[in-house]
Amino acid sequence: MSSPQLKSPFKFLDPYGPQDSEIFFGRKDEEDLLYQYINKNRLVLVYGTSGTGKTSLVQCGLSKRLEVTDWVPFYIRRGNNINESVTRALHGCKAMQDSDIVADGNGSLIKALEQVNVYYLRPVYLIFDQFEELLIMGDEDEKQAFIKLVHTIFTSPQTKFCSLLFILREEYFAWMEPFEKLIPGFSDRRLRVENMRPQQVKDVILRSCEAFNITLEDGSKNIDQIIDTVANKTNIPLPYLQVYLDQLWREDYKRTYPQGYPGKEDPPPLVITTKEIEACGKIKDVLQRFLVERKDTIQKELKEKFPNIPDNFTAKVLDSFVSFKGTKRPLAYQVENDNIVLSSTTAPELADLPANALHNCLTELERSRIIRMDGSYVELAHDVLAALIDDMRSDMERRLNEIRYQISNRREEYRYTGDVLSIKELNYYDEYLDKLHLNDELMNFYRFSQQKRLEEEDNTRGLKKQLYRRKLLGYLSLILIPVVFLLTITIRKISRDSNRNLGLLFLASKLKTTTKLNGLNMIPIIKEKLYGEDSAAVNATLLEYMQSQDVQSLFSAYSDTLASTSLAEAEINISPDGRYILYLDKKDTSWVVRDDTGGVQRRFKDVEYVYFTNRAAIAVIAKKYTPPAVATNSVLQNNYAGLPRDVLIYDCNTGDTLAYIQLRYQQYMYPFRFVYRRFEREYDSYRVRYLSNGNLLLPYCEIDRNGIQKGKVRLMRDTLVVQELPSELSISTAKDNSMFMTGALYASPTFDANVYNANGERTGIINGAYFADFSDDEGIFYTTKDFLYAVKGRDTFRTVAFDPRYAYADIDKDFLLMETNSVGTPDTLQIKHIRTAGTFTYPEKLIGINYDQQVVITQFKRRPLSADQPPPATLYRRPFQRGAVLSYTIQEGINKAVYNSAVDEIMVLTATNRLLLLRSNMSVKTALQLTPNDVFGLSKNGKRFFYVRDQYLTVFNNDSANVNVFDPVQSAKLLEGPSPIYQPLPQDTLRAYGLIFK
């Protein structure tokens, strides 16, 4: 007989354990480093982004290095309460079976640890996996009790045999501050588990195939094909790789052995082809397809067996394993009458589901490897599943999660402020209360809030009765007021109503018959005659006028109408000093130079692209090149036709051409996509620029006879060539332009970096770098396989290597900043002190850095409340170290944010096309309205900015553009006195329009 389906040898979403040591590949360096750490330190933190294999490194990699006689490990998860989990782990082990120690707090735990040590005569290791669960879901009492326990274990002379190892996700590293306060040096010894580099992943795939009897049809090509399928923009998530290989194995097994494998080899031999890899599809599709297929299948089977269950039964069960933040949510369970029963305390939303159906559902989900159970709690197999389930939530489910989150936060605030939920909050939440399924703690807080507010209402009602009696006496006295006074009031009311009707008529229609400026100045006159709810209509009309292009342009330095209705970002440039604008006139395809008054200085025809250099008013004009009709190499002609070969260096101040550079045969300027490629650091690009001694740095490419493009850079003095150097990568310059760096590919993903002074003399070389650049203070920092080096003069600093997407440094100020990407949380920023290695980690995107102020500007994108709404976003101004954090939240989300360190301000384009300029204190300085597909720019010195709204180019002086077209109060004040829109209207004009009030 043969088995119709064998178990896949791949781990899917399960972590590697001690039994998997023969198939755990790619982490030898990390195993060695972790082994060294735990041998020298009693407390070690292992952290990294989701999906880097932290748990597998400890459970399998570390276990592989340690003999059974070397240690006694206890793997502990939070469960319902981390302190109870520690007690259960220690008191439930073999060493404690005949013990009379009663579990009654930290004292008993210390005694339990001592007894375990005596029983096994080996060091004890408490390993807290997924420690972020305590930080996310634990209340303050639980956290404080655990901190005291850790402090006791770490400082007590009785427990020197006990070591502590914490495993947590990188984005929650900064949440460990309470531990650092009580236990100095708590975070000093830590190991960051980084994403595997491509070569490591290739090795994992190759060795896994060898171990599992798999042959790849086209070896290395198929490995590259698999990597390309599972890789995201910046790394290769290991969970995705395991899932993909698992599904690929299953598909190939079914194709190869449709009747089951008849042989004895384990695993059976398989050949995976190029077409099978192509047919499997992209990893996100594979994982989502798997999850949806299993969910639907399980639901269908359950419906046949239990016809009365709801249609979303399985989806509801899956959703209960995901927190409102989109992370895994472990649930405690026990077995009663052969049924798996989830705790009603931790999962009240499932309390009303039939027990038999729930048991069957959980059993099938575990069999499908979507969830896993460890004897005390059940959870999703991995965070990647939590992210997918979170994406499938409905608008109502997201709203309910948001409310649970709000009530939970208010419960925490109550501990410190004593403030319960307000009447407004209670009224809003009451509509959803029966759907929230709050746990006992939150429900008690909710009921307590209701009780407190009712008591306050009763007290208020008593006071109102007293006030009512007094008012009644007052009202009776009014009866004696002369009737004449009542008539006067009536007449005034009639007049008031007449004026109101006239004002509303003007707001509705007549204002549109006059100019925007006249209409604006009529609004304050109309507003005086309106009252009550009419104020909203007045403000709406006021802001409508303020947000028009006609009015916004009145605050500008100049504004003009362009020939075309829109421009792309690359089709308009502002000079570093803000005095000149270069843009493409699409009517005649010429590039126009405008001066600081808006006048047209010059036009350039037949231009491929233009941009400003790093000098205030000097531009690069790359001329279009048309190759001869007949060429010796038609392939080269087709591939490189149109690339610029002639370059003008143009001075906008004088109107002179400073240099006309003609490249030689088969030499070209870099194409448009290279020149306008956005690099993280403004001093790194393929653009022409000036060095500190006046030499011109000109990157270009050369095509050899085989059609291979080779990067080069030319150093020039006026039109004379000083030096020509190879450079296969972009050119980076120091901030003061005294040095530049070229790159030569070494062995992917490494390269050799060559450092030159402004004269073209090589002053240094860095071999086999994974990353290299200049620091903000003209030092150099780079990474090798194992370490990061920061070099400034004679000082060299070394720290453990990392795998950033990009990094920034100021060696004199001792700070290094790193941008990384992770599964489920793509943007992460680390701020690291070079000398002390102290690190702060934030799940945020870097917008800008100010080394003088020692602050960073970051953006945090929140989850949207519904699928049709963009996610809200918050901008933060964070100090490098501890200090006050300023923030500004934009509910509609952000399309683009740019930081200008020269003026210490942020320019933001929101998802609703609001253009905001924020001061250093994160308050709004300027706010203007744009329309979809508009572009904007801010000069490097921060003194001017522009936007192109539809076909209108409008340029503003930053020091005088303090206007907020979304603020009715500020807008109204501009109409009260001298301002660009203040224009008092004479009575004759008002009479001509019929705006005469009684």
Secondary structure, DSSP 8 states (H G I E B T S, - for coil): --BS----SS-TT----GGGGGG--S-HHHHHHHHHHHHH-SEEEEEESTTS-HHHIIIIIIHHHS-GGG-EEEEE--TT-HHHHHHHHHHTSGGGTT------SHHHHHHHHHHHHHHH-S-EEEEETTTHHHHHH--HHHHHHHHHHHHHHHH-GGGTTEEEEEEEEGGGGGGGHHHHHHSTTTTSSEEE-----HHHHHHHHHHHHHHTTEEETTHHHHHHHHHHHH--SS---HHHHHHHHHHHHHHHHHHH-TT-B-S--SS--EEE-HHHHHHH--HHHHHHHHHHHHHHHHHHHHHHH-TTS-TTHHHHHHHTTB-TTSSB--EEEEEETTEEEE-TTT-GGGTTS-HHHHHHHHHHHHHTTSEEE-SSEEEES-HHHHHHHHHT--HHHHHHHHHHHHHHHHHHHHHHH-----HHHHHHHHTTHHHH---HHHHHHHHHHHHHHHHHHHHHHHHHHHHHHHHHHHHHHHTTS-HHHHHHHHHHHHHHHHHHHHHHHHHHTGGGGS-HHHHHHHHHHHHTT--TTHHHHHHHHHHHHHTSHHHHGGGSSEEEE-SSS---GGGEEE-TTSS-EEEEETTTTEEEEE-TTS-EEEEE-SEEEEEE-SSTTEEEEEE-----SS-S-HHHHHHHTT---EEEEEETTTTEEEEEEE--TTEE---HHHHT---SSTTEESS-EE-TTS-EEEEEEEE-TTS-EEEEEEEEETTEEEEEEE-SS-EEE-TTSSEEEEEEE-STT-EEEEEEETTS-EEEEEEEESEEEE-TTS-EEEE-SSEEEEEETTEEEEEE----SEEEEETTTTEEEEEE--SS---EEEEEETTT--EEEESSEEEEEETTTTEEEEEEE---SSTTS---EEEEEEESSSS--EEEEETT-EEEEEEETTTTEEEEEETT-EEEEE-TTS-EEEEEE--TT-EEEE-TTSSEEEEEETTEEEEEETTT---BTT-HHHHHHHTTSSSTT-----HHHHHHHT----
